[in-house]
Amino acid sequence: MYGPVPPIPGQLRPIAEEPALRFSVLGPVRAWRGDEQLPTGSPQQRTLLAALLLREGRTATAAELIDALWGDDPPSSTRVLAALRTYASRLRKVLGPEVLVSESGGYAVRGLPEGALDVLVAQRLAAEAERAKASGDLHRARELLQRVLSMWDGESLAALPGPYAEVERVRLEEWRLQLLETRLDMDLDEGYHAEAISELTALTAAHPLRERLRELLMLALYRSGRQAEALAVYADTRRLLAEELGVDPRAELRELQMRVLQADPSLARPSEPDAEWWTVAPVRPAQLPATVPDFTGRASFVSELTEVLATGGSQLMAVAAVAGFGGVGKTTLAVHVAHLARAAFPDGQLYVDLQGSGSRAAEPDAVLGSFLRALGTPDTEIPDSLEERATLFRSVLDGRRVLVLLDNAKDAAQVRPLLPGTEGCAALVTSTARMVDLGGAHLVDLDVMSPEEALQLFTKIVGAERVASERRAALDVVAASGFMPLAIRIAASRLAARRTWTVSTLAAKLADERYRLDELQAGDLAVKATFELGYAQLEPAQARASRLLGLADGPDISLPAAAALLDLPTHDAEDLLESLVDASLLESAAPGRYRYHQLVRLYVRACAERDEQPPSEKEGALSRLLDFYLATVARVYAINRPGDVLVDHLAATSIQGLEFTGPAEALSWFDTERGNLLACARQSVGAPALRRATDLFWCILALDEPGTGFEEYKPGSAFSEYESTARALGQAAQEHDDPHAAVRVLVALSTAHHFAGRFDEADRDAEHVLVLADTVQDRLVSCWAANTRGLIAIQQQRFADAEAHLMRAAEGYRAIESLPGEASALCSLSRVHVAIGRTESAVSLARQGVAIYEELGDVPHAANGRYVLGLALRAAGRLREADAELQRALAVFRDSRRQLWQGTTHFRIAEAHLSAGQPALAAQHAEQALALGCTGGDVARAQVLTTLGSALNALGQLVRAQACWMDALGILEQAQSPEAAELRALIRSRVSA
C-alpha cells in the first residue's frame, strides 16, 4: 500500500433511493444527491459528518464524537449533548433517516452505495496502482496515481474545527504526499526527469524539510545533466536541516550525494527492465527536436494545444493544425507543446520536417517508411505502396499512445496518410497553409507576439542589463521586427554577438524600412529567405495580387477596395485574397478585410519593384484605389450633407464607388476607412494623382470637421495624421507647381491647425487661402476659408472680425448656391450677435439657418442649428422658448448617439434653469453633462463644474459647491483661460459672504 491509510471496514450496501448520495472529504466536506449539492450546515456539523463518514458503518459513541468536535474543552455536559443531537438531527433531515442512524447511544452512517466516498475510491485506485507497478506496468500505475491525486480539491477536511479534524487532515496530507512521491519516482523510472524538475522544485519549496522530495529532485537534476545543481540541492538541504532541526540528512540522501559526486553510472538512467521483457517491448521513438530554452509567452496557444492533445492521450485520436506565415514561430510552439505533452504519449513521439515550403516537399510514402523503421518494423516488412504503408503504420500504432509531429506541411493531402488514426494517439501539424480541408482537425491560427512577449524574448537573448538601460530603444527594435519571433531572435542574436553595439545602434539600423529586411539576417537565419519560400509557392495570379496589394499604405484593405486596386470583379478578388490567407501570406483581420504583417508587406513591395512589369502597373493599381476611395467618400458626403456643392467641385474619377442605404451606413464606412483614406491621400503625391488626392483629403476633413460653421471646438485623436498628410500634399503641390492643388491643400492644412487648437496658424493659412483662391478662381475654397476665419475669430473672442468673415462666407455660399454653407455661416453669425448683445438679430439668423437645414432634410445639422437658436433665445430672455429648442436638439443628439453634443446641450439647459431660479433642475442637468462630456474639452468641463457649483450653492450645499469651483479653477488656470479670473472672483465673493 502507499501510506498509512487503511481500508475502512464495513459493508457497502446500495440503497434503493435514486439519485445516489456522494460525499467528499479530500477537500471541503460536501455532500451531493445526484448532481444537487446538499447543505451540510455549520463547521461543527460538517465535522460530525466527516467523523461518521470516515468510520464507514461503525458506530461512534457520543463520547467519541464530543471528543472529536470539542477535544479537551467541551461546553457543559448538558449543552454539549444537546448540540450533538441538534447537529445529528439536522444532518438526518438532509441525508435521510436510513442513512444517519442512532445506535447504542451513538450514531453511524449506513447503506452508502459503492463509490460514494471519495477517500474510499482513492484507496481502491491506489491499491490498483500498486498491483500495476508490481506487474511492471508503470504507465498504468502512474495513470492511476494521477487520478488519485486529482481527487484532492485543496486541503482535506478544509476549514473544519476540532482535534479530530486536525489529526485526520495531517494524516490525509501525509498520504497525499506519499502518493505524490511514488508517482514522481515512477516518472523518473520512465525517463521523465526533465519534466519532473519543475514540479519537484515547487514541492521542495512548499515542503522544505521533506527529504524524499529532495532526493527525487537531486536525481532528476542529475539525469538532466545538471550535476552541480543536484549537489547544490544537497548542500541546501543539509544547511536547512541543521538550522531548523539540528540534524544531518538521512542516510539515503547522503548516499545519493556520494553517488552524484562519483558520477555513478547507475544513476544515469532508470534501471533497465528484465531481458525477457526487453526483447518483447515495442520500440519507443523519441524524435522530438530540442525545445528552445528561451521559449517565451504564447500561454493561451500552449494551453489550447495541450488540451487538444490531451484528448488524444486519453481516448480519441486528436489532430491539431497550427497555421501562420513564415517566421511567426509555428515550429517553436509545436515542439514546445509536444515536449509538454510527452507524458501523455509514453509509447513515443515521431517527428518529420515535411519541407512543404520548399521546392520539393517530402513524399508521404518515404515519411511512412522512416516512421515504421523508428517504430521497430524491419525493412523487409515495410511494403512498397503508400496505401499499404499507411495501413501498416496505423496497425503498428494500434494500442499505443504515440504523438506525431508533422512540421512544415504543404497541404492536407500530404498530411492525411501520416495520421495515426487510432485511439490514444495524436498528431500536431504546422503549415503556412490553413488546413480547412483536414477533417476533424482543430485549427489554430498563430499570430505575432504581443509587445510584452516580444520584449521578454528579446531580453532573454540580449540580457536584462542591456535592455533595462535602453528600454525605449528595445521597444523600437521589437516593433520594427513586427513582433515576429524569428525577426526578434535574429535581431537579438546580432546584438548579443556585438558587445560594442548599443540597443539604440540596432534600433537605428532597423528604422529605415528600405534596408530592414537586409538587417534581419544572422548566420543561416533570414526573414527574407523565409518569406521567399512561401512566395515561391504562389500561382502567378496569386503572386501578382500579393505584390499589388502590398503597395497600399493603409493599415488594412477592404474587399471592394482590393477589387478596385486589382481591377477584378469582387468575387474573383475574394477568391484570390482568401487563397493568400490560406497560404498565410495575408491575414484576414475581419470578414471582408485583409492586412499584411509589416515585414511581409516590405517583402512583397520589394517583389513588386523587382517583378511587376511593366512598372506602370503599380501606378495604375494605386490610381484605381485612389479613384475608388474618392468616389466613395463623395457619396458619403453627398448623403450626409444634402445640398452641399462640394461634391460638384471634385476631380473626376473612373470608378463609381460604393453605394449606401442611408447616412448611418455611409458614416460607418467612413469611420472604418478613415486610416486607409488618409494613407491613400498621403501616398498619392505624383502629378497625375495629386488633385484627386487633395480632393480626397479635403472631403475627409469636411466629414470629420467638428465645426460646421457653428459647432464648438472639440479636439480629436487623428490630428497629427491630418497635419502630416497636409504637409506631404503641400510639398508635392509645390514640387509640381500646381496652384489648384496647393490652395486646396492649404485650406485643409488650415482646418488641421484649427482641429489642433493652433488658431493663429490656422488663421494665417486661411488668410493665405483667400489670396490664392482668387488667383485660381476657386470660389468654394474662398467661402470655406472665410468661414474658418470666422470660427477662429469667435473662439478668440474677436467678434468684429468674426462678423466680417462670416458675412463674406454667407454671401459667397449664397452666390455659388451652397445652401448648407449659407446655413452654417448664418448660425455662426447668430453666435457672434449673442456675444455682442444683438439678441433679436441672433434669434433671426439662427431661425434662418434652421429653416435651410430643415428644407434640405438635414436633421443632424438642423439639431445643431436649434442648439444655437436656443442659446440666442436664452440670451433674449425667452427662456421657455429656449428650453423647447434645446430639448428638441437634445432629442436628436440622443437618437443619433452624439454623446458630446448631448452633454453640451444638458449644460446649456442647466444654465437656463439656473437663470430661471431652478437650481435643483440646473444641478441635475449639469451632472448629466459631466457624465456625458461636452464639446470643448477640459475648458468646457470647467464651465459645467462652475454652473454645478452655483446650483449647489443656491441649494445650500456650500462645501460641495466650493469643491466644484476649486476643481474648475484648477482646470482653467492650467489652460490659462481668462475665465479663471472671473471664477476666482466668484469664489472670493462667496467666501466673504
Buried (B, 14 or more C-beta within 10 A) or exposed (E): EBBEBEEBEBEBEEBEEEEBBBBBBBBBBBBBBEEEEBEBBEBBBBBBBBBBBBBBBBBBEBEBBBBBBBEEEBEEEEEBBEBBEBBBEBBBEBBBEEBBBBEEEBBBBBBBBEEBBBBBBBBBBBBBBBEBBEEEBBBBBBBBBBBBBEBBEEBBBBEBBBBBBEEBBEBBBBBBBBBBBBBBBBBBBBBBBBBBBEBBBEBBEEBBEBBBBBBBBBBBBBBBEBBEBBBEBBEEBBEBBEEEEEEEBBEEBEEBBEBBEEEEEEBEEBEEEEEEEEEEEBEBBEBBBEBBEBBBBBEEBBEBBBEBBEBBBBEBBBBBBBBBBBBBBBBBBBBBBBBBBBBBBBBBBBBBBBBBBBEEBBBBBEBBBBBBBBBEBEEEEBBEEBEEBBBBBBEBBEEBBBBBBBBBBBBBEBBBBBBBBBBBBBBBBBBBBBBEEBEEBBBBBBBBBEEEBBBBBBBBBBEEEBBEEBEEBBBBBBBBBBBBBBBBBBBBBBBBEEEEBBBBEBBEBBEEEEEBBEBBBBEEBBBBEBBBBBBEBBEEBBBBBBBBBBBBBBEBBBBBBBBBBBEBEEEEBBEBBBBBBBBBBBBBEEEBBBBBBBBBBBBBBBBBEEEBEEEEBBBBBBBBBBBBBBBBBBBBBBBBBBBBBBBEBBBEBEBEBBEBEEBEBBBEBBEBBBBBBBBBBBBBBEEEBBBBBBBBBBBBBBBBBBBBBBBBBBEEEBBEBBBEBBBBBBEBBEEBEBBBBBBBBBBBBBBBBBBBEBBEBBBBBBBBBBEBBEEBEBBBBBBBBBBBBBBBBBBEEBBEBBBBBBBBBBEBBBEBEBBBBBBBBBBBBBBBBBBEEBBEBBBBBBBBBBBBBBEBEBBBBBBBBBBBBBBBBBBBEBBEBBBBBBEBBBBBBBEBEBBBBBBBBBBBBBBBBBEBEBBEBBBBBBBBBBEBBBBBBBBBBBBBBBBBBBBBBBBEBBEBBBBBBEBBBBBBBEBEBEBBEEBBEBBEEBEEE
